[in-house]
């Protein structure tokens, strides 16, 4: 699916069914340096169970045009433009990592447009290790390798993928290394600089699920719990054995948690 947000062409997938504005809408937001493909299983389920879904390539990512934003706040300000372009009044947001910060800030800024939140691999703050940030900003292969390694739990490191012959670590490196040079570094810098999580959490009024990986070394579960504590009426779920890339290393458990949340 291609559509225009502002004057930028955005590419998105809709789970195998046409987007229908009259159905409840869910927008999936990917993490730093990634794209829509991380949501393949989850979007397909919801698209075939009464929802209209859109997993977008954020501007400057994947097949979308435009440029990445320079702050989480600027990314959040893009959300109403996206909703208008889809022809709907409100959506639920599912965000992973950087996408979770965008969703959080967006819900705080535009409460009338966001119905429900699911924040995956999330935290109040997302500081980035200086070595990783430097490697990403210098477009070194080390950046993708570090994220793929730190972002997976034991299952990913032992090759325990649901698809025989596939490598979670290798797939992560491939996904992160095929983006436009400079985008991963800018995304990580944006996450590192964001300090508005506590203030945003105090403002968010919609129901929010914080879905964390017990073995996440990028955004440790203890940090995600701090965000859940700061959100009024939030629900917390921690996936045993999963790391930061829970949608890929624990796809069924991730889907089950989201399915229960949106039911």
SEFIDREN-135201 format. One line per field, with one value per atom (N, C-alpha, C): residue in one letter; atom name; x, y, z. Coordinates in steps of 0.001 Angstrom, whole numbers, plus 500000, padded with zeros to 6 digits. Layout:
! SEFIDREN-135201
resn = [A;...]
name = [CA;...]
east = [X;...]
north = [Y;...]
up = [Z;...]
//
This chain:
! SEFIDREN-135201
resn = [X;X;X;X;X;X;X;X;X;X;X;X;X;X;X;X;X;X;X;X;X;X;X;X;X;X;X;X;X;X;X;X;X;X;X;X;X;X;X;X;X;X;X;X;X;X;X;X;X;X;X;X;X;X;X;X;X;X;X;X;X;X;X;X;X;X;X;X;X;X;X;X;X;X;X;X;X;X;X;X;X;X;X;X;X;X;X;X;X;X;X;X;X;X;X;X;X;X;X;X;X;X;X;X;X;X;X;X;X;X;X;X;X;X;X;X;X;X;X;X;X;X;X;X;X;X;X;X;X;X;X;X;X;X;X;X;X;X;X;X;X;X;X;X;X;X;X;X;X;X;X;X;X;X;X;X;X;X;X;X;X;X;X;X;X;X;X;X;X;X;X;X;X;X;X;X;X;X;X;X;X;X;X;X;X;X;X;X;X;X;X;X;X;X;X;X;X;X;X;X;X;X;X;X;X;X;X;X;X;X;X;X;X;X;X;X;X;X;X;X;X;X;X;X;X;X;X;X;X;X;X;X;X;X;X;X;X;X;X;X;X;X;X;X;X;X;X;X;X;X;X;X;X;X;X;X;X;X;X;X;X;X;X;X;X;X;X;X;X;X;X;X;X;X;X;X;X;X;X;X;X;X;X;X;X;X;X;X;X;X;X;X;X;X;X;X;X;X;X;X;X;X;X;X;X;X;X;X;X;X;X;X;X;X;X;X;X;X;X;X;X;X;X;X;X;X;X;X;X;X;X;X;X;X;X;X;X;X;X;X;X;X;X;X;X;X;X;X;X;X;X;X;X;X;X;X;X;X;X;X;X;X;X;X;X;X;X;X;X;X;X;X;X;X;X;X;X;X;X;X;X;X;X;X;X;X;X;X;X;X;X;X;X;X;X;X;X;X;X;X;X;X;X;X;X;X;X;X;X;X;X;X;X;X;X;X;X;X;X;X;X;X;X;X;X;X;X;X;X;X;X;X;X;X;X;X;X;X;X;X;X;X;X;X;X;X;X;X;X;X;X;X;X;X;X;X;X;X;X;X;X;X;X;X;X;X;X;X;X;X;X;X;X;X;X;X;X;X;X;X;X;X;X;X;X;X;X;X;X;X;X;X;X;X;X;X;X;X;X;X;X;X;X;X;X;X;X;X;X;X;X;X;X;X;X;X;X;X;X;X;X;X;X;X;X;X;X;X;X;X;X;X;X;X;X;X;X;X;X;X;X;X;X;X;X;X;X;X;X;X;X;X;X;X;X;X;X;X;X;X;X;X;X;X;X;X;X;X;X;X;X;X;X;X;X;X;X;X;X;X;X;X;X;X;X;X;X;X;X;X;X;X;X;X;X;X;X;X;X;X;X;X;X;X;X;X;X;X;X;X;X;X;X;X;X;X;X;X;X;X;X;X;X;X;X;X;X;X;X;X;X;X;X;X;X;X;X;X;X;X;X;X;X;X;X;X;X;X;X;X;X;X;X;X;X;X;X;X;X;X;X;X;X;X;X;X;X;X;X;X;X;X;X;X;X;X;X;X;X;X;X;X;X;X;X;X;X;X;X;X;X;X;X;X;X;X;X;X;X;X;X;X;X;X;X;X;X;X;X;X;X;X;X;X;X;X;X;X;X;X;X;X;X;X;X;X;X;X;X;X;X;X;X;X;X;X;X;X;X;X;X;X;X;X;X;X;X;X;X;X;X;X;X;X;X;X;X;X;X;X;X;X;X;X;X;X;X;X;X;X;X;X;X;X;X;X;X;X;X;X;X;X;X;X;X;X;X;X;X]
name = [N;CA;C;N;CA;C;N;CA;C;N;CA;C;N;CA;C;N;CA;C;N;CA;C;N;CA;C;N;CA;C;N;CA;C;N;CA;C;N;CA;C;N;CA;C;N;CA;C;N;CA;C;N;CA;C;N;CA;C;N;CA;C;N;CA;C;N;CA;C;N;CA;C;N;CA;C;N;CA;C;N;CA;C;N;CA;C;N;CA;C;N;CA;C;N;CA;C;N;CA;C;N;CA;C;N;CA;C;N;CA;C;N;CA;C;N;CA;C;N;CA;C;N;CA;C;N;CA;C;N;CA;C;N;CA;C;N;CA;C;N;CA;C;N;CA;C;N;CA;C;N;CA;C;N;CA;C;N;CA;C;N;CA;C;N;CA;C;N;CA;C;N;CA;C;N;CA;C;N;CA;C;N;CA;C;N;CA;C;N;CA;C;N;CA;C;N;CA;C;N;CA;C;N;CA;C;N;CA;C;N;CA;C;N;CA;C;N;CA;C;N;CA;C;N;CA;C;N;CA;C;N;CA;C;N;CA;C;N;CA;C;N;CA;C;N;CA;C;N;CA;C;N;CA;C;N;CA;C;N;CA;C;N;CA;C;N;CA;C;N;CA;C;N;CA;C;N;CA;C;N;CA;C;N;CA;C;N;CA;C;N;CA;C;N;CA;C;N;CA;C;N;CA;C;N;CA;C;N;CA;C;N;CA;C;N;CA;C;N;CA;C;N;CA;C;N;CA;C;N;CA;C;N;CA;C;N;CA;C;N;CA;C;N;CA;C;N;CA;C;N;CA;C;N;CA;C;N;CA;C;N;CA;C;N;CA;C;N;CA;C;N;CA;C;N;CA;C;N;CA;C;N;CA;C;N;CA;C;N;CA;C;N;CA;C;N;CA;C;N;CA;C;N;CA;C;N;CA;C;N;CA;C;N;CA;C;N;CA;C;N;CA;C;N;CA;C;N;CA;C;N;CA;C;N;CA;C;N;CA;C;N;CA;C;N;CA;C;N;CA;C;N;CA;C;N;CA;C;N;CA;C;N;CA;C;N;CA;C;N;CA;C;N;CA;C;N;CA;C;N;CA;C;N;CA;C;N;CA;C;N;CA;C;N;CA;C;N;CA;C;N;CA;C;N;CA;C;N;CA;C;N;CA;C;N;CA;C;N;CA;C;N;CA;C;N;CA;C;N;CA;C;N;CA;C;N;CA;C;N;CA;C;N;CA;C;N;CA;C;N;CA;C;N;CA;C;N;CA;C;N;CA;C;N;CA;C;N;CA;C;N;CA;C;N;CA;C;N;CA;C;N;CA;C;N;CA;C;N;CA;C;N;CA;C;N;CA;C;N;CA;C;N;CA;C;N;CA;C;N;CA;C;N;CA;C;N;CA;C;N;CA;C;N;CA;C;N;CA;C;N;CA;C;N;CA;C;N;CA;C;N;CA;C;N;CA;C;N;CA;C;N;CA;C;N;CA;C;N;CA;C;N;CA;C;N;CA;C;N;CA;C;N;CA;C;N;CA;C;N;CA;C;N;CA;C;N;CA;C;N;CA;C;N;CA;C;N;CA;C;N;CA;C;N;CA;C;N;CA;C;N;CA;C;N;CA;C;N;CA;C;N;CA;C;N;CA;C;N;CA;C;N;CA;C;N;CA;C;N;CA;C;N;CA;C;N;CA;C;N;CA;C;N;CA;C;N;CA;C;N;CA;C;N;CA;C;N;CA;C;N;CA;C;N;CA;C;N;CA;C;N;CA;C;N;CA;C;N;CA;C;N;CA;C;N;CA;C;N;CA;C;N;CA;C;N;CA;C;N;CA;C;N;CA;C;N;CA;C;N;CA;C;N;CA;C;N;CA;C;N;CA;C;N;CA;C;N;CA;C;N;CA;C;N;CA;C;N;CA;C;N;CA;C;N;CA;C;N;CA;C;N;CA;C;N;CA;C;N;CA;C;N;CA;C;N;CA;C;N;CA;C;N;CA;C;N;CA;C;N;CA;C;N;CA;C;N;CA;C;N;CA;C;N;CA;C;N;CA;C;N;CA;C;N;CA;C;N;CA;C]
east = [500846;500000;500886;500626;501314;500295;500643;499783;500665;500078;500856;500504;501531;501371;502102;501338;501931;502265;503529;503946;504926;504898;505842;505097;505625;505031;505466;504477;504719;504320;505164;504859;504459;503432;502949;502372;502290;501580;500330;499331;498024;497578;498513;498179;497474;497528;496921;495479;494940;493578;493582;492678;492646;492345;492914;492623;491211;490410;489018;488835;488680;488603;487465;486431;485291;485568;486606;486954;487898;487973;488945;490356;491109;492423;493560;494586;495810;496990;497827;499050;500246;501102;502294;503522;504304;505479;506742;507666;508881;509942;511013;512092;513178;514238;515342;515985;516120;516800;516055;514831;514069;513027;512086;511002;509777;508770;507463;507527;508547;508572;508625;509018;509088;507701;506641;505276;504475;505112;504395;503328;503682;502716;501587;501930;500918;499916;500403;499485;498539;499050;498186;497041;497349;496287;495194;495574;494567;493788;494449;493753;492664;492809;491821;490894;490931;490071;489434;488903;488043;488703;489978;490682;491230;491424;492237;493601;494636;495976;496883;497837;498857;500195;501131;502502;503327;503703;504337;505853;506444;507855;507884;508451;508525;509295;509043;509775;511292;511909;513345;513747;512769;513033;512374;512960;512358;512112;510865;510494;509819;509728;509099;510078;509532;510343;510528;511006;511165;512418;512496;513673;513269;514135;513864;513751;512951;512816;513997;514201;515382;515094;513873;513545;512298;512114;510898;509684;509823;508704;508289;509273;508958;508308;508768;508110;506661;506426;505065;504158;504681;503888;503483;504148;503806;502579;502258;501164;499809;499408;498128;498087;499214;499264;498990;499567;499346;497886;497292;495893;494980;495244;494444;494575;495790;496012;495281;495094;494375;492861;492403;490981;490192;490824;490149;490327;489512;489542;490482;490580;491441;491988;493114;493735;494288;494580;495421;496836;497812;499206;499929;500675;501579;502984;503850;505197;506255;507336;508463;509679;510313;511575;511402;512102;511900;510427;509783;508365;507497;507928;507156;507254;508416;508557;507710;507677;506848;505378;504957;503568;503237;504140;503924;503785;504729;504693;503488;503143;501977;500687;500553;499346;499255;500405;500411;500025;500491;500248;498866;498339;497098;496136;495674;494854;493558;493022;491771;491905;493133;493352;493830;494254;494826;493903;493420;492444;493099;494201;494816;496285;497127;498557;499051;500008;500789;502249;503048;504440;505343;506140;506982;508449;509201;510617;510802;510092;509980;510600;510736;511299;511058;511195;511096;512214;513413;514577;515227;515840;516541;517950;518816;520206;520890;521743;522446;523918;524480;525899;526745;527698;528504;529180;529657;530317;529335;528117;527089;526699;526498;526096;527163;528422;529509;529582;529455;529520;528387;527180;526036;526206;526702;526880;528002;528927;530002;529664;528422;527944;528819;529279;530109;529239;529620;528858;528708;529629;529575;528252;527660;526408;525296;525113;524078;524374;525640;526022;525765;526050;525810;524324;523518;522076;521486;521888;521365;521763;522970;523432;522757;522796;522205;520678;520099;518650;517954;518711;518103;518467;517522;517772;518433;518372;519037;518503;517201;516603;517259;517425;518040;519475;520212;521615;521807;520803;520908;520264;519749;519161;517754;517064;515735;514634;514711;513651;512561;511341;510221;510322;511161;511318;512644;512604;513845;514789;516057;517062;517258;516419;516537;517355;518072;518869;518311;517897;517392;518484;519678;520787;521152;521289;521626;520562;519302;518220;518212;518512;518573;519678;520851;521975;521611;520988;520615;519617;518603;517589;518215;519050;519614;520686;521330;522432;521999;520731;520273;519572;519466;518818;519701;519119;519868;520979;522204;523310;522975;523259;523017;521726;520747;519430;519504;520180;520278;520965;522035;522731;521856;521077;520195;519083;518527;517474;517978;519156;519699;519997;520478;520732;519444;518366;517054;516577;516731;516341;517187;518475;519400;519080;518608;518361;517000;516089;514719;514656;514138;514008;512603;511631;510265;509360;509928;509082;508247;508840;508109;506965;507221;506174;505068;505462;504462;503597;504231;503493;502470;502821;501899;500682;500796;499725;498828;499387;498645;497449;496288;495065;494457;494932;494346;494928;494213;494734;496042;497007;498341;498876;499364;500061;501556;502340;503798;504218;504725;505114;506636;507227;508673;509260;510538;511259;512104;511975;512706;514219;514677;516099;516557;515795;516112;517313;518373;519546;519597;518692;518624;517772;516597;515731;515328;516142;515893;514499;513953;512589;512418;513460;513329;513068;513594;513352;511957;511503;510144;509103;509407;508484;508331;509399;509304;508308;508305;507333;505922;505750;504424;503921;504810;504418;504005;504589;504304;503020;502483;501275;500060;499108;497908;497116;496794;495943;496581;497905;498568;498567;498843;498993;500411;501023;502401;502442;503195;503387;504854;505486;506888;506984;507581;507697;508964;508808;509946;510744;512065;512939;513102;512347;512408;513336;513958;514779;514080;514866;514318;513524;513923;513266;512149;511286;510270;509327;509031;508112;508675;510026;510684;511099;511588;512068;510972;509908;508756;507477;507323;506198;504830;504695;503391;503020;503982;503713;503411;504129;503867;502468;502106;500776;499702;499920;498926;498696;499776;499649;498892;499188;498491;497040;496809;495452;494576;495090;494329;494096;495103;494981;493919;493839;492895;491541;491424;490121;489139]
north = [498809;500000;501246;502143;503424;504543;505521;506680;507865;509041;510257;510869;511162;511884;513209;514302;515583;515512;515686;515544;514391;513445;512326;511020;510217;508915;507914;507298;506344;504948;503978;502583;501859;501018;500284;498950;498021;496771;496743;495988;495994;494599;493682;492357;491454;491780;490913;491226;492279;492715;494224;494723;496169;496941;498112;498975;499520;499346;499795;500799;502071;503110;502930;502183;502016;501012;500220;499252;499881;499322;499827;499743;500823;500896;500711;499971;499815;500183;501087;501467;500878;500168;499546;500381;500732;501589;500808;500708;499928;500698;500010;500600;501216;501662;502366;501514;502091;501438;500271;500014;498856;499291;498386;498710;497871;497966;497342;495829;495180;493720;493017;493724;493074;492717;493262;493066;492077;491252;490424;489534;488813;487900;488657;489669;490377;491118;491765;492507;491563;490413;489480;488993;488700;488223;489280;490494;491515;491905;491893;492232;491217;489999;488954;488706;489610;489445;490774;491497;492629;493980;494077;495356;495762;497056;497550;497902;497356;497559;498203;498963;499577;499460;498753;498738;499600;500775;501751;501614;501932;502312;503793;504133;505543;506322;507611;508408;508194;507969;507740;506309;505419;504026;503124;501953;500989;501571;501458;501941;503311;503921;505249;506348;507425;508591;509469;510673;511637;511425;512157;512126;511747;511054;510761;512052;512028;513181;513256;514443;514685;514635;514263;514110;513242;512637;511863;512778;513991;514940;515227;515379;515627;514400;513211;511997;511958;512294;512269;513247;514386;515374;514888;513833;513242;512348;511853;510902;511457;512678;513185;513290;513632;513676;512300;511285;509913;509515;509844;509491;510172;511449;512172;511526;511136;510528;509204;508505;507233;507420;508638;508923;508437;508394;507952;508999;508880;509886;509512;508205;507759;506373;506045;504738;504259;502994;502454;502344;502495;502442;501290;500540;499521;499940;500190;500674;499824;499593;498821;499721;499721;500437;501919;502457;503845;504104;503148;503293;503409;502781;502898;504306;504928;506317;507253;507013;507816;507682;506431;506184;506841;506718;507317;508831;509461;510919;511357;510573;510902;510851;509834;509727;510860;511314;512440;513741;513925;515178;515232;514086;514072;513033;513260;512252;511923;512865;512602;511735;511473;510696;509272;509008;507705;506971;505809;505058;504120;503507;502462;502351;501947;501809;500422;499921;498750;499109;499121;499551;498349;497976;496791;497197;496479;496807;498260;498700;500130;500493;501786;502295;503797;504356;505807;506512;505951;506485;505373;505715;504732;505202;505262;505651;504605;505071;504197;504156;502975;502827;503660;504417;505292;504558;503338;502590;502238;501869;501556;502806;503899;505141;505599;505536;505945;505054;503744;502808;503059;503331;503584;504888;505914;507207;507166;506223;506055;504977;504471;503450;502202;501790;500603;499355;498231;496983;496591;497029;496710;497114;498209;498688;497660;497143;496126;494861;494512;493293;493426;494590;494795;494759;495434;495464;494067;493335;491984;491078;491249;490421;490819;492106;492577;492473;492525;492583;491241;490134;488812;488118;487349;486528;485220;484265;482980;482262;482378;481692;482145;483459;483990;483540;483478;483103;481618;480820;479373;478931;479880;479539;479014;479297;478736;479471;479611;480260;479273;479775;478913;478464;479118;478780;478042;476753;475991;476633;476691;477233;478720;479409;480856;481206;482311;482788;484112;484159;485411;486469;486079;487033;487509;486567;486930;487792;487458;488265;489672;489791;491113;491964;491357;492082;492527;491633;491956;493108;493059;494119;495469;495500;496764;497317;496451;496903;497304;497065;497393;498744;499438;500743;501812;502962;504096;504498;504658;505045;506301;506250;507388;507326;506544;506519;505846;504712;504030;504920;505575;506460;507602;508182;509283;508786;507614;507063;506815;506223;505940;507227;508253;509543;510157;509996;510510;509809;508483;507735;508156;508292;508641;510019;510931;512307;512507;511568;511782;511719;512790;512849;513131;513025;513411;512271;511086;509932;510065;510559;510680;511666;512794;513806;513288;512592;512045;511008;510123;509072;509654;510764;511395;511986;512225;512854;511849;510696;509696;509191;509184;508762;507499;507067;505894;504604;503492;502218;501845;501373;501113;499780;498981;497740;497952;497590;497561;496102;495711;494329;494254;493551;493561;492166;492121;490865;490661;489505;489241;489268;488979;488925;490086;491158;492336;493082;493223;493984;495372;495659;496987;497916;497447;498175;497171;497013;495987;496103;494953;494912;495808;495927;496784;498236;498665;500038;500167;499125;499146;499170;498512;498508;499913;500694;502076;502870;502619;503297;502821;501512;500991;501596;501763;502359;503824;504498;505916;506151;505089;505196;504786;505675;505366;504250;503207;502151;501304;501222;500420;498948;498115;496680;496288;495428;495009;493523;493158;491753;491551;490554;490251;488857;488777;487515;486784;485635;484830;484348;484473;483976;484894;485983;486897;488060;488583;489763;490968;491866;493105;492866;491869;491593;490569;490798;489826;489444;490370;490058;488972;488861;487893;486634;486788;485623;484927;485637;485036;485519;485232;485814;485372;484111;483634;484248;484296;484884;486370;487048;488472;488671;487864;487963;487665;486649;486314;487487;488138;489282;490422;490697;491762;491386;490138;489690;489855;489455;489614;491092;491921;493345;494023;493668;494325;493615;492503;491824;492531]
up = [500000;500000;500000;499057;499036;499212;500006;500173;500554;500513;500740;502091;502867;504123;503951;503976;503590;502114;501784;500396;500237;501173;501170;500910;500005;499724;500786;501424;502496;502020;502355;502023;503294;503183;504346;503898;504820;504571;505445;504993;505652;506060;506213;506712;505736;504456;503454;503130;503727;503415;503180;502338;502098;503376;503480;504627;504501;505557;505564;506708;506382;507425;508418;508035;508939;510066;509947;510977;512013;513224;514197;513611;513743;513110;514094;513657;514441;513551;514018;513312;514064;513335;513905;513549;514564;514395;514755;513815;514024;514796;515137;515899;515045;515692;515037;513955;512764;511669;511060;511487;511001;509978;509686;508763;509106;508263;508504;508625;508070;507957;509307;510371;511681;512213;511615;512104;511260;510458;509482;510127;511175;511789;512467;513239;514026;513137;512091;511221;510484;510082;509344;510230;511483;512377;512530;512879;513164;511906;510762;509517;509185;509669;509404;510593;511577;512750;513161;512189;512484;512608;512255;512342;510976;510787;509679;510243;509631;510169;509127;509623;508777;509506;508909;509417;508475;508922;508044;508049;506909;506875;507224;508356;508726;507658;507506;506509;506623;505468;505432;505731;505949;506265;505221;505015;504103;502730;502267;500933;500959;502127;502216;501838;501307;500984;502198;501956;503030;503850;504955;505814;507235;507953;509359;510163;511199;512066;513034;513597;514423;515920;516300;517715;517828;518995;519240;519172;519659;519611;518159;517275;515865;515231;515610;515127;515601;516864;517405;516671;516291;515564;514180;513696;512389;512484;513682;513853;513392;513774;513268;511746;511131;509670;509082;509700;509245;509393;510537;510780;509762;509497;508501;507125;506767;505455;505312;506426;506395;506357;506582;506515;507715;508881;510089;511191;512241;513303;514433;514728;515811;515505;516109;515925;517259;517313;518360;517797;518658;518224;518907;518097;518613;518201;519176;518867;519526;518795;519323;519447;520624;520835;520498;519504;519122;518801;518153;517839;519074;520184;521419;522000;521870;522334;521480;520181;519286;519678;519926;520303;521639;522603;523922;523820;523146;523002;522183;521162;520349;521149;522009;522828;523834;524328;525265;524572;523354;522636;521999;521575;520802;521391;522625;523307;522590;521842;521152;519919;519501;518282;518553;519792;520126;521085;520668;521451;522452;522067;522880;522487;523438;523180;523556;522784;523166;522895;523958;523870;524119;523117;523177;523289;524128;524279;524635;525644;525927;527266;527515;528766;528826;530029;530171;529425;529501;528811;528010;526884;526067;525759;526773;526515;525638;524756;523808;524193;524243;524588;523621;524130;523262;522112;522343;521273;520161;520543;519546;518780;519493;518837;517844;518244;517354;516132;516335;515208;514223;514746;513871;513105;513774;513112;512076;512222;511241;510209;510273;509328;509324;510498;510616;510785;510196;510374;511837;512665;514082;514714;514255;514852;514702;513498;513269;514051;514122;514838;516337;516906;518328;518660;517842;518109;517982;516944;516758;517919;518414;519528;520836;521163;522415;522392;521198;521084;521166;521136;521205;522509;523012;524190;523800;524711;524467;523245;523005;521854;520561;520412;519201;519039;520141;520074;519840;520189;519987;518680;517919;516620;516702;517795;518001;517299;515996;515239;514867;514716;514331;512879;512088;510670;510483;510146;509988;508975;509335;508434;508512;509274;509405;510639;510572;511691;512178;513445;513990;514036;514471;514536;513140;512213;510836;510189;510458;509905;510464;511759;512369;511781;511596;510989;509583;508821;507439;507394;508249;508269;508604;509629;510098;509175;508410;507567;506164;505817;504470;504389;505503;505484;504861;504649;504100;505069;504578;505458;506270;507540;508416;509191;508695;509337;510702;510800;512083;513119;512726;513647;514120;513205;513600;514515;514198;515053;516468;516576;517902;518664;517962;518607;519120;518367;518773;520048;520079;521282;522476;522252;523318;523915;523077;523513;524169;523973;524453;525975;526575;528024;528506;527593;527954;528356;528567;528853;530106;531173;532436;532314;531672;531498;530580;529513;528600;529306;530085;530782;531746;532377;533323;532618;531313;530549;529847;529490;528714;529518;528876;529547;528946;527800;527162;527759;527675;528174;527469;528251;527711;528204;527276;527591;527408;528414;528297;528194;527031;526765;526710;527658;527838;527651;527288;527196;528437;529053;530286;530077;528840;528548;527666;527691;526864;527453;526654;527090;526470;525531;524938;525814;526183;527121;528201;529230;530249;530861;531231;531753;532974;533792;534982;534606;533432;532977;532382;531706;531185;532289;533400;534535;535121;535065;535547;534706;533405;532546;532873;533046;533386;534689;535655;536939;536782;535798;535590;534796;534186;533370;534197;534306;535078;534397;535171;534637;533572;533536;532512;532891;531901;532124;531735;532542;532313;532007;530965;530628;530269;530873;530629;530004;528827;528097;528513;529120;529549;528336;528420;527365;526177;526132;524988;525284;524245;524349;523750;523187;522637;521355;520564;519284;519462;520412;520795;519667;518752;517645;516753;516719;515850;516607;517833;518564;519365;519682;520365;519689;518380;517634;518137;518523;518986;520332;521257;522570;522443;521557;521321;520762;519782;519199;520231;521052;522076;523024;523437;524342;523678;522420;521706;521443;521094;520824;522056;523217;524450;524773;524495;524803;523953;522688;521795;521732;522446;522461;523379]
//
